[in-house]
Amino acid sequence: MMTNHWMKYMLGLATLLVTPQVVAQTVHCKDSLEHRRLRSAMWATCQQDNPSVVYAACWAYQAHAIEDKDNEAYYDSWTCGIMFNLDRMNIHDAYHIANTMKDDLVRRKYEAREEQYMAPKMLGHVYNACGNIPGAVKELKKAIELIKGTKYERDGLSFLYLAMAHIQLNNNSKETLKWLDEDLKELERHKDQKEYWRGLADAMAMKAIVSFKEKDYNGFYEYFKKAEAADKYNSNQIGDLFLPYARIYKTVLDGNPEKALKDVENLPNMKERYLLRCDIYRYIGDNEKAFMTQRELMHKRDSITGVMIAENIQKQEDEMVLLRQGQKASHIMNIVLVIAMVLALMLIIGLAMTIYGKRRYQDMLLKKNRELKAAYKQVAAADEMKTEFIRSVSHEIRTPLNIINGFTQVLTEEGSEFEPSERKSIADTISKNTRHITSLVNKMLALANEHTKDLLKDVDVCDALDICSRAIAAMPAVDPTKIKVELNDLTDGKDKKLVTNSDSLLQMLGNILENASKFTEEGYIRLTLKKVSDYFNFIIEDTGCGIPENKISTIFDRFVKVDEFKEGLGLGLAYCHETVEKLGGTLTLDKTSEEGTTFTLSLPIKLKTT
């Protein structure tokens, strides 16, 4: 239904696009009161959910803008349609309108030179809504460069800095604060502008939100107070962007989360409603609801991504059909020209070359189509893997939590008495399961941070043997009567200094040793340090059950487990394999059998950081 409304909107815009030259001959509308009335009416329609009403208001305002030769108002009508759909997470329609707006700006690049920044600005908002943060950052940076030197820089550059901060709000607080500082510098340069107080209120409100997310509640109140103070001088209350969100966070901190959740439902933007609910649930300790809300948002984003990929495939197929039709018409024309102008032999050669080119180009399009279909399958597989991962995490964490909860209730039960040995056994069990949960969370965080963290920034000089000793000390406890844990130094007294990321090295050795303790029931677990040329080799051997042959080729993939009945998520070796490559080393499976397994982790002695 929404797509039909969008098609009507595009048809209306197409009609308007062909009319400027005609209306330019009429008397231009200079009624500023009518201009403001149409603009206010257009944005007011966004408060209801009927797209036909919104698009009709957009057409009316755009027709007025064309008559008045007002490029800013003309593209403001496009922006209204995009923002209406983004607020309701109709990203499909918002994306199409933004791309059509971009095509229009390209077509009118000479008469709309100063408005060129508007296309990447709106595409940045669309990409942010569907979770494509790198794409959003790229588009908004492009918009920032395009707006500089235009008549819109004075009012619009500050808003773009604020938008850049908003993109990073739930991912990178440091980046958010960096862009907010840029915003405040820009605002200070134009304190005489009427929008200054609104901009200052929004910047301080977002800083307050960052403080809330960082659990700096004193900082939150400090920035919130500044935001409210600035808002008192703000004459454009309709333009508030982030102060309403900050007020909801304050309601939570004031001890009224129920009211805060009700206030969230009154916000116009669906994505922001999801994110605020997640923050509120986390604050009050209802992690299950926070998780389910986050999962619901992820599913909505993923379904949108799948639809957009499917549409790109359909677009390729439609283009191929049009190309075939064009080639057919060209073929007929060639035959006519050949019959009229060349000999029979030239006709045969011409036809042969046409057919050859057609088939070659057709093959190229078919190949591209297959690649797009494969990409779509990968998205579906990723969604299935995500679901399975969530199920595994829920199981792995729920089991030790139930154990901890059960023993805690036993310990706190009124009138219960235990022998010291029993109490120690219960405490050991609780401690073991607590460590297990901590290990799972650390692995997930380590793997999640692996893509964003620059390991080369934290390089330091460390003692390789000391790292080995710490890894042995931190590994899970084993029965010393059945399993012997050994640390062998085969460096022959050579210097054991190593230039690398010591935390990552300790984490990798810990993961491999943890796997060894998990699958070894008797025998030994041995960590050997050797110096070979310009590398340190860390060799981990065990006498466990080994790795099945059908698992060897995928042992370093994420979520792959040697034994599905053993605890764990299948992330340890995947983290090691991805991290060691970033540190210039390798991780190899040297041997595996029913008698045990041997891994070798090799790192350069001096890591090159440039």
Stockholm file with secondary structure:
# STOCKHOLM 1.0

chainA/1-610         MMTNHWMKYMLGLATLLVTPQVVAQTVHCKDSLEHRRLRSAMWATCQQDNPSVVYAACWAYQAHAIEDKDNEAYYDSWTCGIMFNLDRMNIHDAYHIANTMKDDLVRRKYEAREEQYMAPKMLGHVYNACGNIPGAVKELKKAIELIKGTKYERDGLSFLYLAMAHIQLNNNSKETLKWLDEDLKELERHKDQKEYWRGLADAMAMKAIVSFKEKDYNGFYEYFKKAEAADKYNSNQIGDLFLPYARIYKTVLDGNPEKALKDVENLPNMKERYLLRCDIYRYIGDNEKAFMTQRELMHKRDSITGVMIAENIQKQEDEMVLLRQGQKASHIMNIVLVIAMVLALMLIIGLAMTIYGKRRYQDMLLKKNRELKAAYKQVAAADEMKTEFIRSVSHEIRTPLNIINGFTQVLTEEGSEFEPSERKSIADTISKNTRHITSLVNKMLALANEHTKDLLKDVDVCDALDICSRAIAAMPAVDPTKIKVELNDLTDGKDKKLVTNSDSLLQMLGNILENASKFTEEGYIRLTLKKVSDYFNFIIEDTGCGIPENKISTIFDRFVKVDEFKEGLGLGLAYCHETVEKLGGTLTLDKTSEEGTTFTLSLPIKLKTT
#=GR chainA/1-610 SS CHHHHHHHHHHHHHHHHTCHHHHTTSCCCCCHHHHHHHHHHHHHGGGSSCHHHHHHHHHHHHHHHHHTTCHHHHHHHHHHHHHHHHHTTCHHHHHHHHHHHHHHHHHTTTTTGGGTTHHHHHHHHHHHHTTCHHHHHHHHHHHHHHHTTSTTHHHHHHHHHHHHHHHTTTTCHHHHHHHHHHHHHHHHHTTTSTTHHHHHHHHHHHHHHHHHHTTCHHHHHHHHHHHHHHHTTCSCGGGCSSHHHHHHHHHHHTTCHHHHHHHHTTCSCHHHHHHHHHHHHHHTTCHHHHHHHHHHHHHHHHHHHHHHHHHHHHHHHHHHHHHHHHHHHHHHHHHHHHHHHSCHHHHHHHHHHHHHHHHHHHHHHHHHHHHHHHHHHHHHHHHHHHHHHHHHHHHHHHHHHHHHHHHHHHHHSTTCCCCHHHHHHHHHHHHHHHHHHHHHHHHHHHHHHHTTCCGGGGCEEEEHHHHHHHHHHHSCCCCTTTEEEEEEECSTTCCCEEEECHHHHHHHHHHHHHHHHHHCSSEEEEEEEEEETTEEEEEEEECSCCCCGGGGGGTTSTTCCSCTTSSSCSCHHHHHHHHHHHTTCEEEEEEEETTEEEEEEEEESBCCCC
#=GC SS_cons         CHHHHHHHHHHHHHHHHTCHHHHTTSCCCCCHHHHHHHHHHHHHGGGSSCHHHHHHHHHHHHHHHHHTTCHHHHHHHHHHHHHHHHHTTCHHHHHHHHHHHHHHHHHTTTTTGGGTTHHHHHHHHHHHHTTCHHHHHHHHHHHHHHHTTSTTHHHHHHHHHHHHHHHTTTTCHHHHHHHHHHHHHHHHHTTTSTTHHHHHHHHHHHHHHHHHHTTCHHHHHHHHHHHHHHHTTCSCGGGCSSHHHHHHHHHHHTTCHHHHHHHHTTCSCHHHHHHHHHHHHHHTTCHHHHHHHHHHHHHHHHHHHHHHHHHHHHHHHHHHHHHHHHHHHHHHHHHHHHHHHSCHHHHHHHHHHHHHHHHHHHHHHHHHHHHHHHHHHHHHHHHHHHHHHHHHHHHHHHHHHHHHHHHHHHHHSTTCCCCHHHHHHHHHHHHHHHHHHHHHHHHHHHHHHHTTCCGGGGCEEEEHHHHHHHHHHHSCCCCTTTEEEEEEECSTTCCCEEEECHHHHHHHHHHHHHHHHHHCSSEEEEEEEEEETTEEEEEEEECSCCCCGGGGGGTTSTTCCSCTTSSSCSCHHHHHHHHHHHTTCEEEEEEEETTEEEEEEEEESBCCCC
//
